[in-house]
Amino acid sequence: MVNIMERVGVLVVSYGSRETAMVDAFTRSQEYLVDLYVADRQRNPFNVKRAREHVVIPTLDVEAIFKFAEKHKDKIDFGIVGPEKPIIEGIRDVIEGNLGIPMICPIKKYAIEGSKVAQRLLFQEVAPEVNPRFKIFDPKNYSSLSDVKGDLFTWLDELGNKVAVKPDAPAAGKGVGVWGDHFNTREEVLAHFLANFKEGPVIVEEKIEGEESSFQAFCDGKHLVPLPETRDYKRAFDGDKGPNTGGMGTYKDRGNYLPFMSLEDWEKEKRIVEKIFERLKGESCNPELRGMPFYVAFMHTSKGPMILENNSRPGDPEIMPILALLEDDFVDVCFRIIDGNLTHVNIDKKAAVGVYKVPPKYGGYIDAFPHLVNKSEIGTPVVLEEAESLANKYCDNIRIYPGSMEIREDNKVFALSSRAVFVLGIGDSIQEARSVAMEGISVIKGGALWNRTDIASKEHIEKSIMHMSILRKHA
């Protein structure tokens, strides 16, 4: 008897490797024939090969994405959005509202990463115990620079200068600055603060010490389905040195939480996010939250988990291990999200480690380590084939996800300015998975690409465990 598979059309709004992981999950469907319509930031080689139709929209402008969706509206069953910019700008409101195509992402109202002020006020209302101490500085409330400087310095007195300075809007002004990383004196805090303050409201909050983890959950508007915890590596260089980046790598353990966490930490996180969800959901169901409204950065401290921030999208790179280990058909998961009956997902209990390879200017690497950059390789094509061929050796326990890369003439692939390619290794332990990922990374040549060498290393993980042990003793 012939099994005739159902054909499904999916719109994917893509920025980088996170979305190639989505595309990979869709194309691995065993239940559906998936036609992919990809609105992409660049001619991503992975997506171009797998898309029914691929369009490049460098700015990911909502109107341009809408026109692409409108052109194929009779063939698209649903859409999914990875990057935050279109979500914040209301892409679901526009496409779902005008074309009737279900979109898997929150509506504009619930893209709460669009305002750090709104986030902090929400958390203060729902779960004040996980909020660091904070103060909002709004330009509307000040008539002179001396007034705001006086208030800021009074607040610094209260917090002993150890603060994080955050603009209300994403990527406004100088961005987030942290004591000890971006500034070490009050005058440096003031300079960073004012660069943000001229753009709009600024939050100055206490710097909290601990170990960071990423909590993610699928949501159908009625149910919240927590996913296994992952660790992100924000700092550019080995040893957690250098500037913050979009994320240089990640790991997931065999279970639901990380080696430096306890089961109690994991349960607390779930209770905290569930409280926030219940507040936004209301009494019954709120499909406007559909997608991944909670990708929460937690800092594990001597007092337990505290919230650093929340995003209304999947993490990059934190969602990639989850998608690669998803045992359910991803198309079916998406349909259950849309239908409001996603009560659980099945995820392989294996460990996973992912590492980014990035261009020489990324994270200021070429300035910090000029002697380590092969300058003759800058601008040359990147060769992925040897890494991709490792899939046979490792029984498909390795995934190569191009991100900030594009196909040019003669089908050659070049790295652009951001995180170029993500290599994910899967194994029965973190170290086994790491070994697979690092082998894949090592055989990617060209473009003078570089990577952190300590992602998920035994030493790094042991250091995190020891740090948490010390913090708990002093609780």
ABEGO torsion letter per residue (X at the ends): XBBBBBBBBBBBBBABAAAAAAAAAAAABAABBBBBBBBBABBBAAAAAABABBBBBAAGBAAAAAAAAAAAAAABABBBBABAAAAAAGAAAAAAAAAGBBBBEBBAAABAAABAAAAAAAAAAABAAABBBBBBBBAAABABAAAAAAAAAAAAAAAGGBBBBBBABBGBEAEBBBBGAABABAAAAAAAAAAAAAAEBBBBBBBBBEBBBBBBBBBAGABBBBBBBBBBBABABBGGBEBBBAEAEBBBBABABBAABBAAAAAAAAAAAAAAAAAAAEABBBAAABEBABBBBBBBBAAEBBBABBBABBBOAAAAAAAAABABBAAAAAAAAAAGABABBBBBABBBBBBBBBBAABGGAAAABAAABBAAABGBBBBAAAAAAAAAAAGGABBBBBBBBBBBBGGBBBBBABBABBBBBBBABAAAAAAAAAAAAAABBEGGBBBBAABGBAAAAAAAAAAAAAAAAAX
